[in-house]
Amino acid sequence: MNAAPAPSPSLSRRDALLGLLLAAAAAVLIWFQAGRIPVGTLAAGNPDIYYSSDTSRVHANMHSRDSNHWRTNVHPLFSILLHPLYQATAKVVGADLGAGPLSPDAVRVARILSAAAAGLAAALFFILLRTWKVGPAEALLVGALFCGSAFFLYWFSLPETYPWGAISILAALILTSLAAEGRGGTVRHVAAHVASLAITTTNWMAALAGTFFRGRWTATFRIACIAFVATAAGALLQKLVFPSSRLFMWPANEKSYVMQAESGGPVRVWTSIFVHTLVAPESAFAPHARIKGVTVLSAQKSVPGHRGAVEIAATAVWLLLVAGGVYALFSPAIEREIRCTLGLILAGQIGLHTVYGAETFLYGAHYGPLFLAAVALGTRTRLRPWILGLGAALAVLLVLHNFKAFDDMLRLLAKAIDLNAAQLPPKN
């Protein structure tokens, strides 16, 4: 039998206020950042232009029931959850979606949802840290790093599955942490499993780990089976509403994304995972892997520190904080179930993206919050003064570096859109 759940602190009014302030700041930041993304990024004529992401398809799926929803084979309930939310938002704000997904009203709705996802993710991150007994001031500091990170600025600023995937992971960790052995515990665990599985199949590992280290493996198996059946039922209903959607129970063609030569091997992959998730990479043009003449952005070959002293300092400070987070995962000052849950999920995400995908930066929103959660746990160990000092320094360095890198990326993105429109070969 595994260790019983550690008691979690109840959230106070002060926690609620701090969480709301962090959420509001995150939402406002992304509202303005999303407004700077060129509309052409969402055009079907620019496939994979944004670091090989499916932004144009994701936005089309949110906008139209008749678009191609085929990637529900790995995002099981994304369409049936986000399409109604998008439509409801449009009605609330009086947006006319009839002019197509690139119309000003449609883009405005997407921008609102991006801001909402940012605020929700920031609030959930703060709640998770407080649930894991991280102090309120410490949680707010690490929350600031969350909002200033590369994964947050780059992936919450446009319609994509990754922000909602991050939300599902955070929600699953909170639910499994709060689930008691008694009344209501099973329901919370099932909800955690459905939440993490619904957006991206591989994120199910968050709920599986969270449940396993808080009960018997037999209970984990029972809860996982219930959640799988519930999600499968939702997927079948989704198939009726969105005929082009596919069932996640039979994913196809995912092997083509494994061990891709374009990833550049483990060194480049791990550089992206351990550095560029927080410290923004240098973007560059790259030819589309399958479509001749199409230019996309890539960060896979970005070298840390290439942009100068501020980036070098930010990288060094961040890696020291990562080391502090690793220390926390082995520290007896942290409850075993928290250490094991977070450590296993991080190991799973790192292992998965070492072999899966050509553009590693694409997945940063899924494991970036986990790295920061480990860093936050470091404030509960004897490294607390060092974590706080380095965290404050990194917050300043991220403002100086990441926002400048984001500006440079936008200029490059606009050029890539123009190149694709003119069908000209890219020039760096």
Rosetta blueprint (number, residue, H / E / L):
1 M L
2 N L
3 A L
4 A L
5 P L
6 A L
7 P L
8 S L
9 P L
10 S L
11 L L
12 S L
13 R H
14 R H
15 D H
16 A H
17 L H
18 L H
19 G H
20 L H
21 L H
22 L H
23 A H
24 A H
25 A H
26 A H
27 A H
28 V H
29 L H
30 I H
31 W H
32 F H
33 Q H
34 A H
35 G L
36 R L
37 I L
38 P L
39 V H
40 G H
41 T H
42 L H
43 A L
44 A L
45 G L
46 N L
47 P L
48 D L
49 I L
50 Y L
51 Y L
52 S L
53 S L
54 D L
55 T H
56 S H
57 R H
58 V H
59 H H
60 A H
61 N H
62 M H
63 H H
64 S L
65 R L
66 D L
67 S L
68 N L
69 H L
70 W H
71 R H
72 T H
73 N H
74 V L
75 H L
76 P L
77 L L
78 F H
79 S H
80 I H
81 L H
82 L H
83 H H
84 P H
85 L H
86 Y H
87 Q H
88 A H
89 T H
90 A H
91 K H
92 V H
93 V H
94 G L
95 A L
96 D L
97 L L
98 G L
99 A L
100 G L
101 P L
102 L L
103 S L
104 P H
105 D H
106 A H
107 V H
108 R H
109 V H
110 A H
111 R H
112 I H
113 L H
114 S H
115 A H
116 A H
117 A H
118 A H
119 G H
120 L H
121 A H
122 A H
123 A H
124 L H
125 F H
126 F H
127 I H
128 L H
129 L H
130 R H
131 T H
132 W L
133 K L
134 V L
135 G L
136 P H
137 A H
138 E H
139 A H
140 L H
141 L H
142 V H
143 G H
144 A H
145 L H
146 F H
147 C H
148 G H
149 S L
150 A H
151 F H
152 F H
153 L H
154 Y H
155 W H
156 F L
157 S L
158 L L
159 P L
160 E L
161 T L
162 Y H
163 P H
164 W H
165 G H
166 A H
167 I H
168 S H
169 I H
170 L H
171 A H
172 A H
173 L H
174 I H
175 L H
176 T H
177 S H
178 L H
179 A L
180 A L
181 E L
182 G L
183 R L
184 G L
185 G H
186 T H
187 V H
188 R H
189 H H
190 V H
191 A H
192 A H
193 H H
194 V H
195 A H
196 S H
197 L H
198 A H
199 I H
200 T L
201 T H
202 T H
203 N H
204 W H
205 M H
206 A H
207 A H
208 L H
209 A H
210 G H
211 T H
212 F H
213 F L
214 R L
215 G L
216 R L
217 W H
218 T H
219 A H
220 T H
221 F H
222 R H
223 I H
224 A H
225 C H
226 I H
227 A H
228 F H
229 V H
230 A H
231 T H
232 A H
233 A H
234 G H
235 A H
236 L H
237 L H
238 Q H
239 K H
240 L H
241 V H
242 F L
243 P L
244 S L
245 S L
246 R L
247 L L
248 F L
249 M L
250 W L
251 P L
252 A L
253 N L
254 E H
255 K H
256 S H
257 Y H
258 V E
259 M L
260 Q L
261 A H
262 E H
263 S H
264 G L
265 G L
266 P H
267 V H
268 R H
269 V H
270 W H
271 T H
272 S H
273 I H
274 F H
275 V H
276 H H
277 T L
278 L L
279 V L
280 A L
281 P L
282 E L
283 S L
284 A E
285 F E
286 A E
287 P E
288 H L
289 A L
290 R L
291 I L
292 K L
293 G L
294 V L
295 T E
296 V E
297 L E
298 S E
299 A L
300 Q L
301 K L
302 S L
303 V L
304 P L
305 G L
306 H L
307 R L
308 G L
309 A H
310 V H
311 E H
312 I H
313 A H
314 A H
315 T H
316 A H
317 V H
318 W H
319 L H
320 L H
321 L H
322 V H
323 A H
324 G H
325 G H
326 V H
327 Y H
328 A H
329 L H
330 F L
331 S L
332 P L
333 A L
334 I L
335 E L
336 R H
337 E H
338 I H
339 R H
340 C H
341 T H
342 L H
343 G H
344 L H
345 I H
346 L H
347 A H
348 G H
349 Q H
350 I H
351 G H
352 L H
353 H H
354 T H
355 V H
356 Y E
357 G L
358 A L
359 E L
360 T H
361 F H
362 L H
363 Y H
364 G H
365 A H
366 H H
367 Y H
368 G H
369 P H
370 L H
371 F H
372 L H
373 A H
374 A H
375 V H
376 A H
377 L H
378 G H
379 T H
380 R H
381 T L
382 R L
383 L L
384 R H
385 P H
386 W H
387 I H
388 L H
389 G H
390 L H
391 G H
392 A H
393 A H
394 L H
395 A H
396 V H
397 L H
398 L H
399 V H
400 L H
401 H H
402 N H
403 F H
404 K H
405 A H
406 F H
407 D H
408 D H
409 M H
410 L H
411 R H
412 L H
413 L H
414 A H
415 K H
416 A H
417 I H
418 D H
419 L H
420 N H
421 A H
422 A H
423 Q L
424 L L
425 P L
426 P L
427 K L
428 N L
